Structures are given as structure tokens and as C-alpha cells.
Amino acid sequence: MPHLLPCTSLPHTTTTAAAANIFLPSSLFRRRRTLHSLRCSASDKPQDDAVELPLFPLPLVLFPGAILPLQIFEFRYRIMMHTLLHTDLRFGVVYHDAVSGTSEVGCVGEVVKHERLVDDRFFLVCKGQERFRVNDVVRSKPYLVGRVTWLEDRPPENDAGDDAEALAREVEGYMKDVIRLSNRLGGKGEKEMGDLRRNLFPTPFSFFVGSTFEGAPREQQALLELEDTAKRLKREKETLKNTLNYLTAASAVKDAFPSSWFITIVIIIIIINTL
């Protein structure tokens, strides 16, 4: 697997998983299809709207609009980069781990900056674009190429658009509370927080929120796969509420006990919340 550089797409204070544990009920996880269930079928008749896309399995989830820095040194991906530099500089990022394999839903990464080193390694800065679903694998050597179709959130029905807007406001509020308590527990003090939404509509804002859950890639993958903005925001809201509950309890313990006891009790809280 390639070496990954630290992500610099988000300010530290808006990365909810960087400062606090994200608590996810086991009921949120579901079994998903992976590329292992798709056969290599270059001879199959392609779908009319399907396109071929180089695929890059990584132990992380890329969201539309997010920035991903990478260092490429593995030979097959250096070959891929040489090809991309003569085409459109776009490839598919798909989440991979040893337990669940390679996911079939991913996000296009477009190279916005690149530097080729003398030893033929590459430093890249990529930006997440549209999502896709892998329908089948075209070839696996020298690098993975899939036939994909594009994914978009379904248009809201009736008043669902208003619901998504209201949910986005709620999620922003929970994010601010999580960041505030995380900073307090980290000894950073209270800081004035601006507009986390940055005038984003509910759908891109839901992707932004998902991109901040850096410590929970499987939950991020589940969020990426959803095709309903309101459902994605509801799930993010529940995750942030769980995290806020933990932080509130940890903050109360910190106020009530000396520092040595505080560390022990926080560990107990974490264990209880993960059972």
C-alpha cells in the first residue's frame, strides 16, 4: 500500500474525530458488497452510462470536496500516475481494509497538484469529486481498473429539502459543541467558532461532516454509500450526539476528580461506550 501523508484538508478544530473518540452503536454497521464479489469481466457488455476508471484501494475514505495528499512510490501506482499524467488526472479512491476487503463504492480523486521526484516517486494533492459504484473489474494488472457508474443523492420528495436544511443546522450545532468540549478537555480553552457550513448546501455539507470522522473509516464508508442527504445527516447527528455525551461525561469527571483519577475514569467510560 502507498504511504499516506497527513490530511490537510480541514482545520484541526473542525476535525471531530481528531480530538474526540467517535462512538458508534453496533447497530449502525451493516454488511456491504465488496469488489471480491465482482468478477473480472472485460468481455461483458458494458452499461450505457458506465465508464472505465483506474482504482486505488486505500485504508481511508475520500469524500467529494475533501483534499487528500498522497505519496506514490509503489511501482504499479507509479505506472498508473504516468498514464494519468497523459489523460485527465482522475482515479477512483476505494476504501480497503483487511477485514471487509475493498468496497464497491468510492469517490473520484482529481490530481490538482503533483510533483515527480528524481527516483520516480510522486507527491500528489487530490480533491474529491463525484462518487461512483464499481459494477465490475475490467483488469487487475498492472493496477486495478473498474467499470463504474456515477452516484448522486436522490432528489428530496415534498418537504424533505426543508428537513435536510433543518438537519444541517442541527448537525452544525452538534459539531460546534463537540469541538468546544474537545478543546476544553485538551486544555485549549474556549475559542470563538465561525460558520462551519461555509454557505454549503445540505448535500456538500453532509460530505464535509463525514470527512471529519477520520478515526472511523467504516462509518465514513457507510455515510459515503448513502444516496439520501437527510439520512446521511441524521446518521451524522446521532454519531455527534453519542460523541457529545461521552465528552460531557468526561468533562464532568475532569471537574470532579484529580488528574490521575480523571485518566482512569475516562478509560472506563470509553470501555463502557464501546461494549
ABEGO torsion letter per residue (X at the ends): XBBBBBBAABBAAABAAAABBBBBBAAABBBBBBAAABBBBAABBBBAABBBBBBBBBABBBBBGBBBBBBBABAAAAAAAAAAAABAGBBBBBBBBAAAEBBABBBBBBBABBBBBAAGBBBBBBBBBBBBBBABBABAOABBBBBBBBBBBBBBBEAAAAAAAAAAAAAAAAAAAAAAAAAAAAGAEBBBBBBAAGGBBAAAAAAAAAAABAABAAAAAAAAABABAAAAAAAAAAAAAAAAAAAAAAAAAAAABBAAAAAAAAAAAAAAAAX
